Amino acid sequence: MKQIQAKGILSTKNGMNVYRGCTHGCIYCDARSLCYHTPIPFEDIEAKINAPELLEKALISKRKKCMIGTGSMCDPYMPIEKDLQLTRKTLELIDKHNFGVAIQTKSDLILRDIDLLQKINNKTKAVVQITLTTANDNLCKIVEPNVCPTSRRVEILQECKNRGIPTVVWICPILPYINDTIENLQPLLNYCKETNVKGIINFGMGLTLREGNREYFYAQLDKHFPGLKETYIKTYGNSYEIPSKNSPHLFKLFYDFCHQNKIMSNPDQIFSYMNTFEEKNPVVQLELF
């Protein structure tokens, strides 16, 4: 792990990543792609140690309140967060300056900050995003080996429901020949209904592979699913998009389920919801005449 001094923290769309790289070890991780210029090896984490100071300056300078997003590239709750607490410090600043937050993770370490997220949500909006890919915890430990299993992530969603914190679930990627079945998808959708999620994001029943993450993914297939790499190469070649042959059936189940249960499924609609700042019980200043 390296501690670095970053030059900036917020993107033009108000997204931030306090860490670069990841130790979760997910076999399909797109963030390993060389085009993102993340650390090599990917597990050699870079921690932006001055992220809180940079964020406070950025928040103070903003003319309008907005939602701050984090976790899109690198999980904000990797094990080193327990000691560095960079994510918590940034959440404290978001709370202090009355901004909103949309945070994405696979880790139950987020429960450490659940009171803080609830506090933010009581004033503005805090949206917790959780990734669910496999209903079977044993399979989950193979494809996402160094992070809490699906059953534990469902507990996070339930805790958010109990506290009135809105949630969004990412059901992706769906890996051909591994978890691309109705028997896998249906329980994941049921979890979403039970925990009252606002929306479910799925960009395709399959995954994407490009230089960097393709090599790692194939190495993990050789390790855990002998012979499957050859099937991928024969079926997809060097394609970027790797669709499941079961896509039509999976998509029908997905969209029918979301429609029947009034769960958002259009990514643009979900992102619009997460990016829309809401102020609850704003302080009204009375003018004296």
Disulfide bonds with the S-S distance in Angstrom:
none
